[in-house]
Amino acid sequence: MTLSMALGLFCYGLILLFGVGLTAAFTIGPEQSRRHFAALLAFSALAILVQIFSWRMFGIERTKQLYPLIIHFPLALLMVVGFKRSWLQAVAGICSAYLCLQIPRWVALVVQATFQSQMAYFISYIPAIFLIYYVLRRYASGPAYRLTAQSSKACLFLGAVPVFYYLFDYSTTIYTKWLYSGAVVAVQFIPSVVAMFYFVFVVVYYEETQKQSAAQREREQMEAQFKQARTELDTLRQSQEQMRRYRHDIRHHITLLQALAAEGNVEQITEYLRTTQEDLNAFTPVRYCENETVNLILSSFAVKAKQAGVELNVNATLPEALPVSETELCSLLSNSLENAVKAAAETPQEDKKTVILRAAVYHDNLLLSVENAYAGKVALEHGLPVSNQEGHGYGTRNIVAIAETYGGQVLFSAQEGVFTVKILLPLSKRKRSDQ
């Protein structure tokens, strides 16, 4: 065996290891367990034996033609059956690795053309394939794996060009010599495919950036609502603290009333008592349930509802402590009640200007229900109420986002002039990252 033939066989083995390793990195991720490594090593050893057998039986040219059947298909089967990946991921990974294999080959061809030596091809190919493998595995395999694992659409988009190239290369260089014949159609095929997918990429990328921008705006709006909820809670607590100070100073009020009574000034006494009663009503939260935060929020909305000419009926049986953050609880109640009070206030019938809130904990689930009358039509799209006004609709999405955080559900319905939102939060099955 000549040195050139030995180097050729060695490079052929490197090609196999390059393809298997990079396919695994693209398909199951760059971080692999010992089980993955052992299975890939065993597969590579078996694949080399199969190739040697095929060379002896059919020759090297026939082995190249059988390569998809004896190497690529079993590798895809290993990814699907052994590593529980989809066929789409496996095919995309194999074809992507095959496409990346052209980089060290191109480097070696440039060196060969420069020095006019077959030996120069092998000498440059060996370090090139190691270098390209290291760079792709370290910097490209992670993003590629995350994209293919994200969705079937992303997997198709990422694997489309490699699959086309794989089919083109085998059909024009392995099974036929069409590409080497200089046919214009064959030469222009790959540039045409690249151009086509470039424009597809531009369109898809634009749509994705638009979606990301919309999602970012929603996140910013939700953060603003959370901030507003915290501000409202702080304001309510300040009012409660002011009420405590007012009660603490009650002796001063009694002293003043005694002085007015001694003077026989009944009108001033009456006016003073009226003003004091209004202050007490403004500062004192109504006790709807055992939970202080809920009482503060409902008391605030009771005042807002009264100012809007709406009656707020509350049936709440909540415990003193809930495994729900005050900000989230405030956001749920505020968004639900604010929309309900506004809709009820716009109804023409005075007897229907009512909002009904029910809140309870049942079988370790927090249940919230808000009902209100409404005028006109309410459109629901994908189960969510749709608003034509710019800047609206974030409240309902915020409610849904909080419910999903807890693995819960939200149901919106509009029937016979009554709009209802029902919220269920499983308190014992939180899906929050901090749990």
Secondary structure, 3 states (H helix, E strand, C coil): CCHHHHHHHHHHHHHHHHHHHHHHHHHHCCCCCHHHHHHHHHHHHHHHHHHHHHHHHHCHHHHHHHHHHHHHHHHHHHHHHHCCCCHHHHHHHHHHHHHHCHHHHHHHHHHHHHHCCHHHHHHHHHHHHHHHHHHHHHHHHHHHHHHHHHCHHHHHHHHHHHHHHHHHHHHHHHCCCCHHHCCHHHHHHHHHHHHHHHHHHHHHHHHHHHHHHHHHHHHHHHHHHHHHHHHHHHHHHHHHHHHHHHHHCHHHHHHHHHHHHHHCCHHHHHHHHHHHHHHHHHHCCCCCCCCHHHHHHHHHHHHHHHHCCCEEEEEEECCCCCCCCHHHHHHHHHHHHHHHHHHHHCCCCHHHCEEEEEEEEECCEEEEEEEEECCCCCCEECCEECCCCCCCCHHHHHHHHHHHHCCCEEEEEEECCEEEEEEEEECCCCCCCCC
